[in-house]
Amino acid sequence: MDAYQRINKLEVEVFLWRRGSTRVSFDLDKAFFVWTEISRWNRNFARSMQVDQIELLRATCREIDLLEWESRIARVGDEMIGSWYRAWSIVICIDETNNLDSCKFIFGGRDDIPDGFHLLSDVIRRICRQDFRVSE
């Protein structure tokens, strides 16, 4: 079994300047996701997922080679501190224990959207049936 089949949690969050953030937390083992919007609390919800949606999400992660993206944590001197328009973050858990040691944190730079992120956000939009954009 490859590492992408072992992904059991995936959390993707986008931040837009003066618009707040939208976070989608997928639990692939329990087949559900939680949608959270900071700016509109009345749009927070949870839904179940179908097996084909879970496989689509894993296949997309494999296609964009998500596990090979740079993994880092922001520091005070990083360019994210200061002015920025949009940002994103991804957390991936790959084993059954779900402790922080088993999770990989990927953090994007200021206004820098990597290749593949738009494909991932499009798949998230289709699964969640909600607008999930990283740009206006």
Residue, then its C-alpha position, 0 to 999 in steps of 0.5 A: m500500500d502506498a503512502y497516499q492510500r494510508i492518508n487518513k486525515l487531510e486538512v486544507e485551509v485558505f486565507l484571503w485578506r479581509r475575507g477570513s479563512t475557510r477550512v475543510s477537515f477530511d476524515l477519510d477513515k470515518a468518511f466525513f468532512v467538516w467545513t468551517e468558515i471564519s467569516r460566516w459561522n452559519r455556514n459551518f457544517a459536516r457531511s458524510m463522504q462516498v467511497d468514490q469521493i475519498e478515492l478521488l481525493r487520494a488520487t488527486c493528492r497522488e497526482i499533484d505529488l502532495l507528500e513531496w511538497e515542502s514542509r515547513i513552519a512559519r517563523v517570525g522573520d518569514e515573508m508571511i509576516g507583514s502584508w499579504y493577500r492570500a495564504w494556505s495551509i495543509v495538514i496530512c496525517i498518515d497513520e492510525t494514531n493521529n498524533l502530531d508526530s504522524c502529521k506533516f504540516i505544509f505551509g505556503g508562502r505569501d501569495d505563492i500558490p504551488d502547482g497542483f493547489h488549484l486542482l486540489s481546491d477544485v476537487i474539494r469544491r466538487i466533493c463539498r459542493q461549496d466554493f473553495r477558492v484561493s483567489e477572488 
